[in-house]
Amino acid sequence: MLKKISKHIAHYTPLFGILAISFVGYLIFWYDRAFQAVIIFAASASYVVWGLIHHHQHDELHLSIIVEYISIAALGLIVGLSLIFTA
């Protein structure tokens, strides 16, 4: 797995950057729940777009992969919004 990741590090770096910036933004704006929700929506959408681009570049983009990325993003969105609005 590490060999595969190191082979595609140029593809994974933007994903790690998106998630890291989203996490830092979430923490910095702890006082503004609405903006935290926007950050979570943006991170989820960015994750889906990144996944679609990544798999399209490798000619591996299939409906099942699209559904998987949307499902994982929706799960993250539900968990993130639950953390904001139930606390």
C-alpha positions in Angstrom: 0.0 0.0 0.0 2.8 2.4 0.9 4.5 1.7 -2.5 1.2 2.5 -4.3 0.8 5.8 -2.3 4.4 6.8 -2.9 4.0 6.2 -6.6 1.0 8.6 -6.7 2.2 11.1 -4.1 1.5 14.0 -6.5 -2.2 12.8 -6.6 -2.5 12.4 -2.8 -0.8 15.6 -1.7 -3.8 17.8 -2.8 -6.2 15.5 -0.9 -4.1 15.7 2.3 -3.9 19.4 1.8 -7.7 19.8 1.4 -8.4 17.7 4.5 -5.7 19.4 6.6 -6.9 22.9 5.7 -10.4 21.9 6.3 -9.5 20.5 9.7 -7.5 23.6 10.7 -10.4 25.9 9.5 -12.8 23.9 11.5 -10.7 24.4 14.6 -10.0 28.1 14.0 -13.6 29.0 13.5 -14.9 27.1 16.6 -17.1 30.0 17.5 -19.0 30.2 14.2 -21.1 27.0 13.6 -22.5 28.2 10.3 -19.0 28.7 8.9 -17.9 25.4 10.2 -20.8 23.8 8.3 -19.7 25.6 5.2 -16.1 24.2 5.7 -17.5 20.7 6.1 -19.6 21.0 2.9 -16.6 22.4 1.0 -14.4 19.6 2.3 -16.9 16.9 1.3 -17.4 18.4 -2.2 -13.6 18.7 -2.6 -13.1 15.1 -1.6 -15.6 13.9 -4.2 -14.1 16.1 -6.9 -10.6 15.0 -6.1 -11.7 11.3 -6.2 -13.4 11.7 -9.6 -10.4 13.5 -11.1 -8.0 11.0 -9.6 -9.8 8.0 -11.0 -10.5 9.6 -14.3 -6.8 10.2 -14.8 -6.1 6.5 -14.2 -9.0 5.4 -16.4 -10.6 3.7 -13.4 -13.7 5.9 -13.1 -16.8 3.7 -12.8 -20.3 4.3 -11.4 -19.4 2.2 -8.3 -16.4 4.5 -7.5 -18.6 7.6 -8.0 -21.2 6.2 -5.6 -18.4 5.2 -3.1 -16.9 8.7 -3.0 -20.4 10.3 -2.7 -21.3 7.9 0.1 -18.1 8.5 2.1 -18.5 12.3 1.7 -22.1 12.1 2.8 -21.1 10.0 5.9 -18.4 12.6 6.7 -20.9 15.4 6.2 -23.4 13.7 8.6 -20.8 13.1 11.2 -19.3 16.6 10.9 -22.7 18.4 11.0 -23.8 16.2 13.9 -20.7 17.3 15.9 -21.5 21.0 15.2 -25.2 21.1 15.8 -25.6 18.6 18.7 -22.8 20.0 20.9 
